[in-house]
C-alpha cells in the first residue's frame, strides 16, 4: 500500500495513478483527498495547522505541495532528502530543465526535498509581420524592460481602440502599479521589508521602474485590459478577435505556454480574417543577472514523508512520474499550460524558438516573501491605495515623485495599523506575537524564498 496526499483523488488517478498502477500492479495506491481542505482554506496559520493535522493523522508516504507549502514544510524536518535516492539509483537528471533542481534545492534551504514533473514559464511572443511592416528590428533573447518598452513605443498609436496597432499587449494588471511591479520583480526589488515591517517604495530604483512604466503607458503603446469589465461573446471567434495579439493588432505580449494553443486555434478559426507569423524570445531580464528569471514557477511538488515506513516505494513513485517514459507519454496529452521538467518533449512543427521557455534559470524573487509574511489583508489594502493614488499620475500628469513619497508614508501607516491589529488578535487568541519571546512566526526566519510571475 502506498498512500499519496493529493488535492483530488479523481485528478490524481487521471494524471498519475492509472499509468503508475498499470506498470506496477503489485502496488495499491490510496489517495488522501484534500478537497475539503482546499474548500475551507482561508490561508494563514489556521490553514497551515489544518494541513499539518491531515499529515499527522493520515501519515501519507508521498506528500504533494504547492510552492508555498513546500517552502514551509521543508523547514520543519518532516521531509526526506531525495539526493541519496537519486545517487543510489544513479537516476538520470541530465535532461532536467536547467536550474530547476537548483531552484528546488534552494527553496529547501540547500537540500533537495522535492521534485516537480512540470513547471510554468513565460516568454515574449511577437508578431513578425508587424515588426517587418513598420521597420522595427525583431526582439531578441535577454532584453531588458527598457529594451522591450523602447520597441513597443516604435509602433503607431493612431486609430480607434478596435482597429489600431499596439506595441505591447498588457495583462489585466497592466496599469501603472502592475507594470512597475513587474519591472521591479525582474530587477529583484522589494516593496516591503517584512522583518522590519517597513515600506521600501521611495527609492531611486523604484522611481526608475515606475518612470519606465509611466513613459510607456503615456505613449499609448500598451493595450491595457480592464479587469473590472466583463464581456460576453457570441462565439469563440469573437473572443479571439477581442484579443489584440491573436487578432494581429499587437506587436508583443508576455504570456504562458497555453497561449501557443490559443494561437494555433486562432490560425484555424480566423484564417479568412487574420494571418500572421509569430515567434518567441525570453521574457525581459535584469541586465545584472541576464540568465535568470522570476517568471518561472513550480507549483506541484512531490516529497517523501520523513515518517513513512514505505519510503522506497514512495521514491519509486516519484522516480517514475519524473522519468523520461512518463514525460514521453504525457507529451501526447494537453499540458494545461505547464512544461515537462524533462527537456525534449515540448515541440513545435514551425521551428519556433521554444527555448525561450527553458533558456532562463528560475531565481527566487522578493515579492512572494512579503505576501506571506505581511499582516493578513494588508497587501490588498495597499494595492487599492496605490491604484487610487497613481491614477492621477497617468490621467492628470500629477507628480510621480511626490505620489511615491505619499504612497510610502501612507503605506507605512497602513502597515503599522495592520501589524497592530494582527498582534492584538494574536494576543486575544493566546498566540505569541513576533515581538514576544517564543514566537515562531515566519517573519523571524530568513527571507530566502520566493518566485512570482511577471505579468498577470
Wavefront OBJ file of the C-alpha trace (Angstrom):
o trace
v 0.000 0.000 0.000
v 1.305 3.420 -0.984
v -0.553 6.363 0.487
v -0.372 9.599 -1.515
v -1.532 13.052 -0.461
v -3.164 14.900 -3.372
v -5.750 17.638 -3.787
v -8.290 15.448 -5.588
v -8.493 11.644 -5.914
v -10.068 11.622 -9.372
v -7.493 14.074 -10.731
v -4.655 12.064 -9.213
v -5.655 8.841 -10.938
v -6.214 10.655 -14.225
v -2.828 12.387 -14.098
v -0.626 9.793 -12.388
v -2.389 6.839 -10.783
v -3.661 4.935 -13.822
v -0.312 4.987 -15.572
v 1.610 4.007 -12.468
v -0.827 1.244 -11.493
v -0.730 -0.246 -14.990
v 3.036 -0.638 -14.729
v 3.172 -1.518 -11.021
v 0.267 -3.877 -10.488
v 1.638 -5.059 -7.150
v 1.273 -1.569 -5.643
v -2.072 -0.458 -4.230
v -2.474 3.319 -4.300
v -4.531 5.085 -1.656
v -5.193 8.793 -2.127
v -5.623 11.174 0.782
v -8.063 13.584 -0.881
v -7.540 17.257 0.009
v -10.743 18.695 -1.470
v -12.273 19.612 1.898
v -9.046 21.308 2.934
v -8.914 23.406 -0.231
v -12.570 24.359 0.069
v -12.061 25.590 3.638
v -8.558 27.006 3.210
v -8.557 30.680 4.187
v -4.778 30.973 4.357
v -2.544 31.912 7.264
v -1.644 29.937 10.350
v -5.022 28.197 10.629
v -4.647 26.690 7.150
v -1.095 25.590 7.914
v -2.270 23.923 11.118
v -5.105 22.164 9.259
v -2.672 20.900 6.624
v -0.322 19.639 9.313
v -3.210 17.856 11.067
v -4.072 15.914 7.904
v -0.469 14.764 7.552
v -0.219 13.807 11.242
v -3.468 11.840 11.192
v -3.207 10.181 7.765
v 0.588 9.781 7.558
v 0.774 9.629 3.746
v 4.000 8.291 2.268
v 4.083 10.752 -0.633
v 3.295 14.395 0.054
v 2.041 16.865 -2.538
v 2.776 20.546 -2.015
v 2.214 23.893 -3.611
v 5.318 26.043 -3.857
v 4.422 27.953 -0.694
v 3.661 24.783 1.272
v 6.942 23.258 0.141
v 8.785 26.316 1.458
v 7.219 25.861 4.883
v 7.406 22.091 5.263
v 10.976 21.816 4.012
v 11.982 23.832 7.092
v 10.219 21.535 9.541
v 12.375 18.422 9.261
v 9.400 16.378 8.059
v 10.699 15.510 4.575
v 13.353 13.094 3.341
v 16.347 14.284 1.355
v 15.927 12.870 -2.166
v 19.625 13.102 -3.070
v 20.576 9.702 -1.544
v 17.779 8.032 -3.567
v 18.972 9.716 -6.765
v 22.560 8.662 -6.131
v 21.593 5.131 -5.094
v 19.684 4.528 -8.350
v 22.078 6.560 -10.489
v 18.898 8.346 -11.557
v 19.374 10.332 -14.748
v 18.710 14.039 -14.192
v 20.861 15.287 -17.072
v 17.944 16.315 -19.270
v 16.096 18.078 -16.482
v 15.449 21.697 -17.434
v 18.497 23.744 -16.332
v 18.141 25.365 -12.965
v 15.004 23.568 -11.730
v 16.829 21.197 -9.357
v 18.943 24.041 -8.025
v 15.801 26.113 -7.573
v 14.031 23.392 -5.590
v 17.164 22.792 -3.543
v 17.438 26.491 -2.745
v 13.784 26.579 -1.694
v 14.593 23.600 0.567
v 17.333 25.519 2.342
v 20.106 23.725 0.458
v 18.547 20.246 0.479
v 16.542 18.620 -2.321
v 13.356 17.593 -0.538
v 11.040 17.536 -3.546
v 10.690 17.160 -7.305
v 8.099 18.502 -9.717
v 7.237 16.790 -13.026
v 6.387 20.136 -14.631
v 6.771 23.866 -14.303
v 5.177 27.053 -15.592
v 7.090 29.580 -17.630
v 6.529 32.668 -19.728
v 8.003 34.023 -22.944
v 7.685 37.164 -25.028
v 5.562 36.427 -28.095
v 5.979 38.747 -31.079
v 4.213 39.296 -34.400
v 6.930 39.107 -37.066
v 4.720 40.674 -39.738
v 4.085 43.826 -37.715
v 7.784 44.265 -36.969
v 8.614 43.931 -40.657
v 5.764 46.207 -41.755
v 6.847 49.084 -39.510
v 10.589 48.567 -39.933
v 11.277 47.727 -36.295
v 14.097 45.296 -35.504
v 12.929 41.968 -34.105
v 13.095 41.267 -30.375
v 15.989 39.198 -29.048
v 16.566 36.965 -26.036
v 17.534 38.561 -22.737
v 16.323 42.064 -23.457
v 15.837 44.433 -20.535
v 12.468 46.006 -19.752
v 13.839 49.270 -21.126
v 14.590 47.486 -24.413
v 11.089 45.993 -24.621
v 9.375 49.275 -23.815
v 11.514 51.104 -26.379
v 10.434 48.613 -29.065
v 6.781 48.965 -28.048
v 6.929 52.728 -28.400
v 8.104 52.491 -32.024
v 4.711 51.296 -33.256
v 1.956 53.729 -34.316
v -0.671 54.733 -31.778
v -3.287 56.299 -34.045
v -6.676 54.795 -34.879
v -9.699 53.605 -32.920
v -9.200 51.191 -29.988
v -10.893 48.442 -32.001
v -8.653 48.834 -35.061
v -5.340 50.378 -34.020
v -1.969 48.689 -33.508
v -0.412 48.259 -30.055
v 3.281 47.825 -29.344
v 2.635 45.630 -26.310
v -0.423 43.829 -25.038
v -0.532 44.139 -21.275
v -2.329 41.820 -18.890
v -5.200 42.566 -16.534
v -2.740 44.229 -14.171
v -1.046 46.404 -16.752
v -1.884 49.719 -15.094
v 0.979 51.809 -13.700
v 1.308 49.906 -10.430
v 1.101 46.498 -12.097
v 3.643 47.289 -14.799
v 6.078 48.909 -12.384
v 5.954 45.943 -10.016
v 6.562 43.595 -12.954
v 9.692 45.565 -13.746
v 10.655 45.635 -10.073
v 10.251 41.864 -9.744
v 12.609 41.323 -12.660
v 15.191 43.613 -11.072
v 14.892 41.919 -7.679
v 13.321 44.912 -5.953
v 11.171 44.549 -2.863
v 8.449 46.999 -1.962
v 8.362 45.838 1.654
v 10.741 44.538 4.309
v 8.682 42.052 6.257
v 11.299 41.648 9.002
v 11.438 45.335 9.923
v 7.844 45.915 8.752
v 8.885 48.808 6.545
v 7.550 50.013 3.200
v 10.578 50.444 0.913
v 8.987 52.096 -2.102
v 10.560 55.568 -2.073
v 13.929 54.608 -3.593
v 15.746 55.573 -6.811
v 15.374 52.013 -8.149
v 11.592 52.017 -7.699
v 11.416 55.558 -9.068
v 13.117 54.332 -12.252
v 10.806 51.312 -12.524
v 7.691 53.484 -12.223
v 9.132 56.050 -14.621
v 9.770 53.414 -17.285
v 6.221 52.075 -16.942
v 4.710 55.564 -16.905
v 6.530 56.708 -20.042
v 5.281 53.692 -21.982
v 1.688 53.992 -20.733
v 1.582 57.682 -21.590
v 2.922 56.917 -25.062
v -0.225 54.892 -25.791
v 1.854 51.908 -26.884
v 0.312 49.462 -24.397
v -3.035 47.724 -24.642
v -4.464 47.764 -21.114
v -7.211 45.295 -20.276
v -9.922 46.389 -17.883
v -10.045 43.786 -15.105
v -13.447 45.038 -13.979
v -15.055 44.832 -17.391
v -16.979 41.642 -18.079
v -17.561 40.805 -21.710
v -19.852 38.346 -23.348
v -19.012 36.883 -26.710
v -21.465 35.317 -29.110
v -18.818 32.979 -30.499
v -15.289 31.751 -29.937
v -14.280 33.745 -32.992
v -15.464 36.954 -31.323
v -13.426 36.066 -28.255
v -10.287 35.519 -30.344
v -10.792 38.748 -32.254
v -11.149 40.683 -28.997
v -7.549 39.819 -28.127
v -5.318 42.289 -30.000
v -2.447 39.825 -30.347
v -4.468 36.921 -31.752
v -6.251 39.450 -33.963
v -2.886 40.559 -35.370
v -3.017 44.055 -33.849
v -0.384 43.799 -31.096
v 3.328 43.512 -31.774
v 4.268 41.801 -28.479
v 2.864 40.160 -25.395
v 4.250 38.207 -22.436
v 2.320 35.019 -21.838
v 2.416 31.419 -20.623
v 2.647 28.254 -22.724
v -1.124 27.917 -23.025
v -1.121 30.870 -25.425
v 0.516 28.673 -28.058
v -2.630 26.543 -28.163
v -4.799 29.635 -28.448
v -2.713 30.980 -31.322
v -2.980 27.660 -33.121
v -6.749 27.698 -32.707
v -6.859 31.312 -33.891
v -4.905 30.393 -37.025
v -7.608 27.846 -37.853
v -10.651 29.842 -36.748
v -9.557 33.192 -38.212
v -7.733 32.037 -41.330
v -10.025 34.068 -43.590
v -9.613 37.224 -41.493
v -6.222 37.136 -39.782
v -2.937 35.533 -40.760
v 0.497 36.352 -39.368
v 3.773 34.701 -38.411
v 4.899 34.800 -34.813
v 7.834 33.676 -32.731
v 9.226 33.834 -29.209
v 12.113 35.238 -27.208
v 12.785 35.158 -23.480
v 10.978 37.452 -21.080
v 12.783 40.643 -20.052
v 15.687 40.100 -17.663
v 17.746 42.017 -15.168
v 20.876 43.104 -17.100
v 22.891 42.356 -13.963
v 21.572 38.755 -13.923
v 20.717 38.009 -17.576
v 20.485 34.215 -17.194
v 17.737 34.226 -14.555
v 14.022 34.949 -14.406
v 11.348 35.352 -11.748
v 8.583 34.280 -14.147
v 9.195 30.543 -13.806
v 7.156 28.842 -11.096
v 6.985 25.298 -9.796
v 3.554 24.684 -8.304
v 3.219 20.889 -7.967
v 5.963 19.385 -5.821
v 6.169 15.790 -4.602
v 8.124 14.834 -1.478
v 8.509 11.865 0.868
v 7.181 11.967 4.419
v 10.087 11.515 6.852
v 7.804 9.242 8.927
v 6.990 6.963 6.014
v 7.561 3.250 6.575
v 7.436 2.758 2.824
v 9.968 5.336 1.673
v 11.486 3.160 -1.071
v 8.132 2.637 -2.789
v 7.405 6.335 -2.313
v 10.656 7.094 -4.137
v 9.777 4.582 -6.870
v 6.557 6.506 -7.498
v 8.280 9.899 -7.551
v 11.032 8.486 -9.748
v 8.511 7.262 -12.312
v 6.434 10.441 -12.631
v 9.662 12.379 -13.245
v 11.045 9.883 -15.752
v 11.619 10.145 -19.497
v 8.980 7.471 -20.016
v 6.308 9.422 -18.162
v 7.271 12.679 -19.908
v 7.027 10.970 -23.301
v 3.563 9.576 -22.598
v 2.215 12.824 -21.123
v 3.557 14.849 -24.044
v 0.735 13.331 -26.123
v -1.929 14.923 -23.900
v -2.911 18.507 -23.106
v -0.363 20.019 -20.747
v -2.642 22.533 -19.052
v -0.125 25.277 -19.670
v 2.751 23.508 -17.943
v 6.042 22.203 -19.359
v 7.691 18.874 -18.558
v 10.759 19.059 -16.355
v 12.355 16.703 -18.898
v 13.525 18.670 -21.923
v 12.923 17.327 -25.414
v 9.186 16.688 -25.125
v 7.964 20.185 -25.897
v 7.967 20.693 -29.669
v 6.666 22.996 -32.376
v 6.412 21.977 -36.033
v 7.096 25.552 -37.206
v 10.591 25.686 -35.761
v 9.788 28.483 -33.342
v 12.156 29.420 -30.539
v 10.684 27.250 -27.772
v 13.975 27.546 -25.916
v 12.607 30.888 -24.770
v 10.625 28.974 -22.128
v 13.695 26.999 -20.997
v 16.670 29.283 -21.501
v 16.457 31.247 -18.259
v 17.014 29.670 -14.876
v 14.449 30.381 -12.160
v 15.528 32.625 -9.331
v 13.972 33.458 -6.016
v 12.178 36.793 -6.129
v 11.391 39.038 -3.171
v 7.697 39.669 -3.806
v 6.418 36.235 -2.719
v 8.256 36.749 0.538
v 6.255 39.743 1.615
v 2.916 38.301 0.503
v 3.104 35.520 3.081
v 4.882 37.406 5.858
v 2.947 40.654 5.912
v -0.148 41.060 8.095
v -3.176 39.320 6.639
v -5.154 41.511 4.264
v -2.577 44.313 4.207
v -1.381 43.829 0.656
v -4.865 44.050 -0.853
v -5.440 47.319 1.014
v -2.065 48.655 -0.090
v -2.735 47.706 -3.700
v -6.054 49.550 -3.644
v -4.351 52.589 -2.088
v -1.594 52.501 -4.708
v -4.036 52.253 -7.612
v -6.086 55.196 -6.350
v -3.056 57.419 -5.754
v -1.320 56.571 -9.027
v -4.364 57.105 -11.248
v -3.958 60.925 -11.271
v -0.309 60.455 -12.270
v -1.430 58.798 -15.502
v -4.586 60.784 -16.193
v -3.774 64.242 -14.826
v 0.041 64.365 -15.001
v 0.386 64.505 -11.225
v 3.972 64.302 -9.986
v 5.197 60.708 -9.837
v 7.968 61.566 -7.352
v 5.553 63.267 -4.957
v 2.993 60.478 -5.299
v 5.545 57.763 -4.475
v 6.612 59.683 -1.359
v 2.974 59.957 -0.267
v 2.396 56.283 -1.009
v 5.464 55.425 1.053
v 4.139 57.396 4.057
v 0.513 56.316 3.840
v 1.510 52.734 3.082
v 3.713 52.684 6.180
v 0.828 53.902 8.310
v -1.404 51.222 6.794
v 1.207 48.567 7.523
v 1.647 49.615 11.142
v -2.096 49.578 11.671
v -2.424 46.116 10.139
v 0.502 44.854 12.226
v -1.004 46.225 15.431
v -4.382 44.659 14.691
v -2.748 41.313 13.937
v -0.715 41.409 17.181
v -3.818 42.262 19.175
v -5.686 39.364 17.620
v -2.829 37.005 18.416
v -2.781 38.279 21.979
v -6.503 37.642 22.341
v -6.064 34.153 20.927
v -3.108 33.436 23.188
v -0.687 33.236 20.274
v 2.776 34.814 20.819
v 3.334 37.873 18.617
v 6.564 38.452 16.743
v 7.797 40.788 19.471
v 7.159 38.304 22.289
v 9.524 35.517 23.393
v 8.726 32.137 21.944
v 7.406 33.442 18.649
v 7.636 31.012 15.753
v 6.185 33.313 13.153
v 7.691 33.061 9.706
v 8.763 36.691 9.777
v 11.525 35.687 12.261
v 13.049 33.402 9.689
v 15.470 34.275 6.921
v 13.913 35.692 3.785
v 15.312 33.119 1.411
v 12.338 32.140 -0.683
v 10.055 33.481 -3.389
v 9.080 33.394 -7.038
v 6.128 35.023 -8.789
v 5.302 35.608 -12.344
v 5.948 38.899 -14.037
v 2.677 39.628 -15.768
v -0.815 38.907 -14.642
l 1 2 3 4 5 6 7 8 9 10 11 12 13 14 15 16 17 18 19 20 21 22 23 24 25 26 27 28 29 30 31 32 33 34 35 36 37 38 39 40 41 42 43 44 45 46 47 48 49 50 51 52 53 54 55 56 57 58 59 60 61 62 63 64 65 66 67 68 69 70 71 72 73 74 75 76 77 78 79 80 81 82 83 84 85 86 87 88 89 90 91 92 93 94 95 96 97 98 99 100 101 102 103 104 105 106 107 108 109 110 111 112 113 114 115 116 117 118 119 120 121 122 123 124 125 126 127 128 129 130 131 132 133 134 135 136 137 138 139 140 141 142 143 144 145 146 147 148 149 150 151 152 153 154 155 156 157 158 159 160 161 162 163 164 165 166 167 168 169 170 171 172 173 174 175 176 177 178 179 180 181 182 183 184 185 186 187 188 189 190 191 192 193 194 195 196 197 198 199 200 201 202 203 204 205 206 207 208 209 210 211 212 213 214 215 216 217 218 219 220 221 222 223 224 225 226 227 228 229 230 231 232 233 234 235 236 237 238 239 240 241 242 243 244 245 246 247 248 249 250 251 252 253 254 255 256 257 258 259 260 261 262 263 264 265 266 267 268 269 270 271 272 273 274 275 276 277 278 279 280 281 282 283 284 285 286 287 288 289 290 291 292 293 294 295 296 297 298 299 300 301 302 303 304 305 306 307 308 309 310 311 312 313 314 315 316 317 318 319 320 321 322 323 324 325 326 327 328 329 330 331 332 333 334 335 336 337 338 339 340 341 342 343 344 345 346 347 348 349 350 351 352 353 354 355 356 357 358 359 360 361 362 363 364 365 366 367 368 369 370 371 372 373 374 375 376 377 378 379 380 381 382 383 384 385 386 387 388 389 390 391 392 393 394 395 396 397 398 399 400 401 402 403 404 405 406 407 408 409 410 411 412 413 414 415 416 417 418 419 420 421 422 423 424 425 426 427 428 429 430 431 432 433 434 435 436 437 438 439 440 441 442 443 444 445 446 447 448 449 450 451 452 453 454 455 456
